Amino acid sequence: MNTDEMAASRRADPNYVQISGHVPKPLALEFKLAFTRAEINQSEAMEAAIALWVQQQEGGKA
């Protein structure tokens, strides 16, 4: 499945929602470079980054 097909299938899937935010431009450029090097798309990279962040937050709870 190519990137466009994956995006379309996620858009139509009720188990996925779109999120967005603003980050400093240098960070956005580093992020794009990193997911391109990893040969994944932006959605996959965001999903992994958010999952890691949530996991770290949950690990910090007493």
Helices and strands as residue ranges (DSSP letters): H 3-12, H 25-37, H 42-59
